[in-house]
Amino acid sequence: MKRSRRYVNNRTAVSIDLSGLTGEEAIFFERAQKYFKENMHWLAFDQFVFGPRSVLYSKTRSHRDVLENPLYQALKDMWLQLGVQQGKVAPVVRRKQKAIA
């Protein structure tokens, strides 16, 4: 039975189902979460999650496979959020929508 696992970013309302992760991917994600919580330097986090030793590339064969992988999507969101926290990426600015008459 697969364990229910979800990545949620409350600041951006991003929510990603990670229940299909393999054991290796789940361990990797937990390490990434630990580094994120420790506020690891943005470029070091980038190297860990997207570097050549990342589990993202261990079983996928195509660019599309990587981009559509929920683990990649969660790690990318964490990476961007870490960049915002460290002042490397501009935060999301919510704009008011104009009323259509």
N, C-alpha and C positions, 0 to 999 in steps of 0.2 A: 504494500500500500504506500502510495506517495504521500509525503508529508506536505501539508499546506505551507507554502512559503510565499511571501509577497514583499516586494520592495515598495516603500511609500516615501515620497518626498512631500512633506506637508507644506513646504514653502511654495512649491510649484504645482501641487496637486497631481504629480506624476505617480501612477500606481502600476506596477508590473508584476504579473504572476510568474513566480519562479519555482512553482511546484514540480516542474519537469526537469530540474537540474539533476545531473548525475552526482554521485558521491564526491568525486573529484571537484566538480564545479561548485558544489555546496561549500566544501572546505575553502576553496579559493575565494568565493564570495564572502564568507565569514572573515577571512584574513583581510580582504579589501574593506569590509565594514569596520574592522578594528583600526586599520590605518586611517580611514576616513575620520573616525571618532577621535583619533589622536592628532588630527589636523596635520597629517604628513604633508611635507612640501609638495606643492602641486605637480612639479615636474617629476619628482620621485614616484608619486602615485601614478602618474601617466606611464612611466617606465614599467612599474609593477603590473598594472592592469592591461596595458596595450603593447608591452614589449614582446620580444620574440619568444619568451618563455611562458607567456600567458596561456591558460587553458582554452582561451577563445579559439586558438588556432590548432588545437591538438586533433580535433576530429572533423572540422569543417573543411570543405574543399573549395568553396567559392566565396567571392566578395559578398554576394547576396546572402549566403548562409550566415556569415558573420553579422551583417547589418540587421538581419531579422531575428537573430538570437536574443531572447529575453535577457540573458546574462549580459550581453554586450550593451543592450539598451539601459539596463540598470547601472552598469559600471560607467557608462558615458554620462548618465545623469549625475551620478556621484562625483565624477571628475569635474563636470561643469559647476556643480554646487560648491565643491572645494575651491575651484578657481574664483568663484564669486566671494566666498568667505575670505580668501587671501588677497583679494583686490586685483586678480589677474583677468577676470571676466566681469563685464558689466552685468549688474543684476537685471532681472525682468522688471520693466516699468509697465505697470498696468495703466492703460489709457481709458478715459471715459469715452464710451461710444456716443456719437451724436444721434439724437432722435431723428427718425425718418418721418417726415410729414406726409 
